[in-house]
Amino acid sequence: MRRIHRMLLIIGVFFCSACQTKAAEPVRLTFAFQDVDNFPYEIGEGDAIDMQKPGISIELLQLVAQQLQIVIEYKRLPWKRCFLEMEKGTIDGVFSASFKPERLVSGVYPMQGDAPDVTRRMYSTSYMLYVRTGTKIRWDGSAFAPPPQKIAAIRGYSIIDDLTAMGLTVEAVKDDYVALKWLRANMFDSAALLELSGDAVLAQYRDELGGIEKLAPPLKIRDYYLMLSHQRVEQSPELAENIWNAIQLICKSEEFQRIVERYGQERRAE
């Protein structure tokens, strides 16, 4: 009897120790982002991630992970698949996502009332219209004169809905390079691209893509967020709020501003 009691005691101690060890393990999350270059926020192509120079978005989330003592793993996927996987709950979140009401089916934005909370965005950037030098197309911030006949834009990006709502013809392409290359080859008369990534491609391929200019003002200024899956928010609502709040605080920090400036210096050095 004593032997049985001793064995039960040993098993109990072992079980409690295992529980404590498991409780001490950090929460592990998986976030997905697009598999095309979005300099300086997400750098590179395909499924590879260079953690030495991943882009501002990933460095921001790594600071969030450090502050909250969690582990974030990253996956690069085609943009539309990011939302499909988040909706299924096979990943915990997607970045960098602008606000589109239809995306609420797939996941959750940081909200303030019925609108996304812009104070907890990851960043904001502008969509610009790129044209061949000498074009007659003009944009005054509200209307085109004359309107473009065929605009290139990256597949899955929100600017496509904005332009088609204006009655314009938009063709989706893989990435900035393809859009600008085909613009240069007269297959499009304009391209609607995120400013920083569009400018980066023009600088990288300046000889090949000469004769292209950017019109002002911006077509749209967009805020970009980390979305979290419904499953993750329901399972860990406090963690979700802590992540979004950490993004807000870190974006204001001197450490993060130094990261942003470092990427700016690397761009100017090229």
C-alpha positions in Angstrom: 0.0 0.0 0.0 2.8 2.4 0.9 4.6 1.5 -2.3 1.4 2.4 -4.3 1.1 5.6 -2.4 4.7 6.5 -3.1 4.3 5.8 -6.8 1.2 7.9 -7.0 3.0 10.7 -5.2 5.9 10.5 -7.7 3.5 10.5 -10.7 1.7 13.5 -9.2 4.9 15.4 -8.7 6.0 14.6 -12.2 2.6 15.7 -13.6 2.7 19.0 -11.7 6.3 19.7 -12.9 5.3 19.0 -16.5 2.3 21.3 -16.1 4.6 24.1 -14.8 7.0 23.6 -17.6 4.3 23.7 -20.2 2.8 26.9 -18.6 6.3 28.5 -18.7 6.6 28.0 -22.5 6.0 31.2 -24.4 2.9 31.6 -26.6 3.8 30.8 -30.2 2.0 32.6 -33.1 2.2 32.2 -36.8 1.7 35.4 -39.0 1.6 35.4 -42.8 2.5 38.1 -45.2 2.7 38.5 -49.0 5.3 36.7 -51.1 6.1 39.7 -53.3 8.5 42.6 -52.4 7.0 45.5 -50.6 10.0 47.6 -49.8 10.8 48.7 -47.1 8.1 46.9 -45.1 8.4 43.4 -46.4 11.6 42.6 -48.4 12.2 39.8 -50.8 10.3 37.4 -53.0 8.8 33.9 -52.7 8.7 32.0 -49.4 12.2 32.9 -48.3 12.7 35.4 -45.4 16.0 37.0 -44.7 15.8 37.8 -41.0 18.9 39.9 -41.2 17.0 42.4 -43.4 13.4 41.3 -43.4 11.8 44.7 -43.7 10.3 47.3 -41.2 7.1 45.3 -40.6 8.9 42.2 -39.4 11.3 44.1 -37.3 8.3 45.9 -35.7 6.7 42.6 -34.9 9.9 41.2 -33.5 10.0 44.1 -31.0 6.4 43.3 -30.1 7.4 39.7 -29.5 10.3 40.7 -27.2 8.1 43.1 -25.2 5.3 40.5 -24.7 7.6 37.5 -24.4 6.0 35.6 -27.1 7.4 33.8 -30.2 6.2 34.8 -33.7 6.9 32.6 -36.7 6.4 34.0 -40.2 5.2 32.5 -43.5 5.2 34.1 -46.9 2.1 33.2 -49.0 0.3 34.5 -52.0 -1.8 37.5 -50.7 -5.2 36.0 -51.2 -4.1 32.7 -49.6 -3.0 34.6 -46.5 -6.6 35.6 -45.8 -7.9 32.1 -46.6 -5.5 30.5 -44.2 -6.4 33.1 -41.5 -10.1 32.4 -42.0 -9.5 28.7 -41.5 -7.5 29.4 -38.4 -4.3 27.7 -39.7 -2.4 30.9 -39.0 -2.9 33.5 -36.3 -2.7 36.7 -38.3 -1.9 38.5 -41.5 0.0 41.7 -42.2 0.1 44.3 -43.7 -3.6 44.6 -44.5 -5.5 47.8 -45.3 -9.1 48.0 -44.1 -11.7 46.4 -46.4 -15.1 45.5 -44.8 -15.2 42.1 -46.7 -11.9 41.1 -44.9 -13.8 41.0 -41.6 -15.0 37.6 -42.6 -11.4 36.4 -42.5 -10.1 38.1 -39.4 -10.2 41.0 -36.9 -8.7 44.5 -37.1 -7.8 46.6 -34.0 -11.0 48.5 -33.8 -12.3 51.7 -32.2 -16.1 51.5 -32.3 -17.1 50.5 -35.8 -13.9 51.6 -37.5 -10.3 50.4 -37.5 -8.2 52.2 -34.8 -5.7 54.2 -36.8 -3.6 54.8 -33.7 -2.8 51.0 -33.7 -1.9 50.7 -37.4 1.5 49.3 -38.4 2.2 52.1 -40.9 0.5 54.2 -43.6 1.6 54.8 -47.2 0.4 56.2 -50.5 -0.8 54.7 -53.7 0.7 56.7 -56.6 0.0 56.7 -60.4 3.1 56.0 -62.5 3.0 57.0 -66.2 5.3 57.3 -69.1 7.1 60.6 -69.4 5.1 63.0 -71.7 1.7 61.5 -71.0 -1.3 63.7 -71.2 -2.9 61.9 -68.2 -3.3 64.2 -65.2 -4.7 63.6 -61.7 -5.9 66.5 -59.4 -6.7 64.4 -56.3 -10.3 63.7 -57.3 -10.5 63.2 -61.0 -8.4 62.3 -64.1 -8.1 64.4 -67.2 -8.1 62.5 -69.5 -8.8 59.2 -67.7 -6.3 56.3 -68.1 -7.5 53.6 -70.5 -5.8 50.6 -68.8 -4.1 50.7 -65.4 -1.9 48.0 -63.9 -2.1 47.2 -60.2 -0.9 44.4 -58.0 -3.3 41.5 -57.6 -5.3 41.6 -54.4 -4.5 45.2 -53.5 -7.3 47.5 -52.3 -6.5 50.2 -54.9 -8.1 47.9 -57.6 -11.5 48.3 -56.0 -11.1 52.1 -55.7 -10.2 52.5 -59.4 -12.9 50.1 -60.7 -15.5 52.0 -58.7 -14.4 55.1 -60.7 -15.3 53.2 -63.9 -11.7 52.6 -64.9 -10.2 49.4 -66.4 -7.6 47.8 -64.1 -5.6 44.7 -64.8 -4.0 42.8 -61.9 -0.4 41.8 -62.2 2.1 39.9 -60.0 4.3 42.7 -58.7 5.7 46.3 -59.2 8.4 45.2 -61.6 5.9 43.6 -64.0 3.6 46.6 -63.8 6.3 49.0 -64.6 7.9 46.8 -67.3 4.6 46.5 -69.1 3.9 50.2 -68.6 7.3 50.9 -70.3 6.4 48.5 -73.1 3.1 50.4 -73.8 0.9 47.5 -72.6 -0.6 49.9 -70.0 -0.8 53.7 -69.9 -0.4 53.8 -66.2 0.3 51.8 -63.0 -1.2 52.3 -59.5 1.4 51.2 -57.0 2.4 51.8 -53.4 4.9 54.7 -53.5 7.8 53.2 -51.6 7.9 49.9 -53.4 7.2 51.5 -56.8 10.1 54.0 -56.3 12.4 51.2 -55.1 11.8 49.2 -58.3 12.4 52.3 -60.5 15.7 53.0 -58.7 16.8 49.3 -58.9 16.0 49.1 -62.6 16.6 52.7 -63.6 18.2 51.8 -67.0 15.6 49.4 -68.0 12.6 51.5 -66.8 13.7 54.9 -67.8 11.1 57.3 -69.1 8.6 56.6 -66.3 7.5 59.3 -63.8 5.1 59.5 -60.8 2.1 61.9 -60.7 1.1 63.9 -57.7 -1.0 64.0 -55.5 -1.5 60.4 -54.2 -4.4 58.4 -55.5 -5.0 57.1 -52.0 -3.3 57.1 -48.6 -3.8 53.8 -46.8 -3.3 52.6 -43.2 -2.0 49.1 -42.8 -2.7 46.8 -39.9 -1.9 43.4 -38.3 -5.1 41.4 -38.5 -5.7 38.5 -36.2 -7.8 35.4 -36.8 -11.2 35.1 -35.2 -10.0 31.9 -33.6 -7.0 33.6 -32.0 -9.0 36.6 -30.7 -11.7 34.3 -29.3 -9.1 32.1 -27.6 -6.8 34.9 -26.3 -8.7 38.3 -26.4 -6.3 39.9 -23.9 -3.3 38.8 -25.8 -4.8 40.3 -29.0 -5.3 43.7 -27.4 -1.8 43.5 -25.9 -0.3 42.9 -29.3 -2.1 45.8 -31.0 -1.3 48.1 -28.0 2.3 47.1 -28.2 2.4 48.1 -31.9 1.0 51.5 -31.0 3.7 52.1 -28.3 6.6 50.7 -30.2 5.8 52.8 -33.3 6.4 55.9 -31.2 9.7 54.6 -29.7 13.1 55.9 -30.5 14.3 52.3 -31.1 11.7 51.8 -33.9 12.5 55.2 -35.5 16.1 54.2 -35.7 15.0 51.0 -37.6 12.9 53.1 -40.0 15.9 55.5 -40.6 18.2 52.6 -41.2 16.1 51.3 -44.0 15.9 54.8 -45.4 19.7 55.1 -45.4 20.0 51.8 -47.2 17.6 52.9 -49.9 19.5 56.2 -50.4 22.9 54.3 -50.5 21.8 52.2 -53.5 
